[in-house]
Amino acid sequence: MNPKILLRVTGPAVVIGLLLFAACLVSVFYVTRLQANMTDILSRNVASLQAAQELEIRVRQLRFHNLLYLMEPSPDELDLIETDQRQFEEALATARQASHTPEEKHWVSEIEEGYRRYQSEQTQLRTEVGPNRTPAAFRKLMDSHPIRHVVDPCQSLMRVNKEAMDASAQENLSVTRQAEVAMVLLGLAGPVGGLIMGYGMARGLSQSIYRLSVHVKDLAQHLDHDVATVSVAADGDLQSLDREMQTIVRKVEEVTERAQQHQRELLRADQLAAVGQLAAGVAHEIRNPLTGIKMLVESALRSRNPTPLNAEDLRVIHGEVARLEQTVQGFLDFARLPAPQRCRCDLRDLVTQARDLVRGRAQQQSVAVTLHGLEQPAVGCVDRGQFSTVLVNLLLNALDAMPQGGRLDVELTAQASGAVRLAVSDTGAGIPAEMADRLFTPFVTTKPTGTGLGLSISNRILEEHGGRITASNRPEGGACFLITVPPPPPEENHADLAGH
C-alpha cells in the first residue's frame, strides 16, 4: 500500500480521534478534579458541622452538671464539670481546625468568647446561690440561660456549614449536568467528525477521479480513433474508470509494440548503414596501401622492361604493410580491447611523449602545441600504452580539425581529491551539432577517410580505467575534449591493479 495514500486516508481520522481522546481526557480530568474538590469541601463542612454539634452538646451537658453542683455540691459533680470542660475544649480545638472560611472562623471566635462569658457568669451564679440555697434562688438559676452566648454561635456555625453543604451539592449537581452535556457533545462529535471526514475524503476522491478521467480522455484522444470513442464520465465511478484504463493500457501496449518494432527496424537499418560505412572505410584504408604495393609489384613483373625492386621500393612496401597491420589492429582493438595493465605513473610524461609524437605533423600544419599545468605532479594509475593511444588519438583529431594551422592547448590539472583532469582544446571548426550526441558511437566520423573507431575506443579505454571523456564546443570557437582520471589507489595496493 502506498504510504502517502494511507497517510491521506487515515490522517484525518487519526487527528479527529486524537482530538476526541484529548477532549475526553480533559473532561475526565476536569470532572475528577471538581469531584475531588467538592469531596474535600464536604469533608471539611461535615467535620465543622460535627464539631459545632459536639460543642453545643458539651456546653449543655456542662450547664446541667453545673446546676447539679450548685444544688448539691460534691466532689463527683465537680469531676464531671471538669470532664465536661475538657471535652468542650477538645471539641473547640477540633472546630478551630475544621474552620477554613472567614465566616466559620468568625463563629468559632464567637463560641470562644461566649464560653469565656459563660464561665464568668457561672462563677457569679455560684457566688449568689451558694450562701442562700432557697427555692427562689434555684428558680432564678433555672430560668437564667447563660449558655446562649455559646449555643447561638454554635447554631450559626452549623447553619453556615449546612449552607456550604447545600451549595456544594448544587455545584455537584451542576457539574454532573455539565459532564452529561459534555459527554453527549463528545458522543455527537464522533459521528459528526466522521461525516465531515467522509465528506472531505469523498470530495477529494471525486476531484482526483475527475482529474484522472480528464487525463485518460485526453490520452485516449491522442492514441487513435478507436480509443477516442471511449466515454469517460467524471462521476466518480471507479469501476467504469478502471475499465477505461484497461482499454487505454491495451492500446498503449499495442502502440508500444509497434514503436519497439519500428525501433528495431531503425536499429537494424543503422547497423546496416554502419556496416556499409565500415566496409567503405575498410576498403579505403586497405585499398590505398594495396594499390601502392600492387603498382610496385606489377612494375617488377612486367614482361617488357621490368623494373627490379630496389631498397626504396621495399621500404615503401614495408611501410604499406605496416599501415595495413595498423588498420587491422584498430579493428581488433575495437572488437576485443585488451585488459589494461595499469601501473602508477606521472601523466606529465605521457602527455609530453604524445606531444613529441605529433610535433612533426603539427609543424607541417603550422599548429602551435602548448602544454599547461606541468609544474605539479599528476599521478594516475593507468595502462601507459592504452592511455598514450587515447592522447595521441585526441591530438591527431585536433590536428585534423586545423589543416590550415591554429593552436592546440593541452592542460593537465591535479585536483585536491587526487583525480586528474586533462583538457585538449583546438581552434578548429568545432563539433557539428548533428554529431554531438553520436561522437563516441562506433563507425561515426566526420572525416572523408577513417573508420570512426578512434573516439569509441578511447571512450572504452577510459571507462575501463574508471574515468570518463566528454566533448564540447568552446565559446571562442573550436572543440574541447575533457578527460577525467580517478585518483590512484594507496601505494601498497597499486600493484594489485595489474590485469584489472
Secondary structure, 3 states (H helix, E strand, C coil): CCHHHHHHHHHHHHHHHHHHHHHHHHHHHHHHHHHHHHHHHHHHHHHHHHHHHHHHHHHHHHHHHHHHHHHCCCHHHHHHHHHHHHHHHHHHHHHHHHCCCHHHHHHHHHHHHHHHHHHHHHHHHHHHHCCCCCHHHHHHHHHCCCCHHHHHHHHHHHHHHHHHHHHHHHHHHHHHHHHHHHHHHHHHHHHHHHHHHHHHHHHHHHHHHHHHHHHHHHHHHHHCHHHHCCCCCCCCCHHHHHHHHHHHHHHHHHHHHHHHHHHHHHHHHHHHHHHHHHHHHHHHHHHHHHHHHHHHHHHHHCCCCCCCCCHHHHHHHHHHHHHHHHHHHHHHHHHCCCCCECEEEEHHHHHHHHHHHHHHHHHHCCEEEEEECCCCCCEEEECHHHHHHHHHHHHHHHHHCCCCCEEEEEEEEECCCCCEEEEEEECCCCCCHHHHHHCCCCCCCCCCCCCCCHHHHHHHHHHHCCCEEEEEECCCCCEEEEEEECCCCCHHHHHHHECC
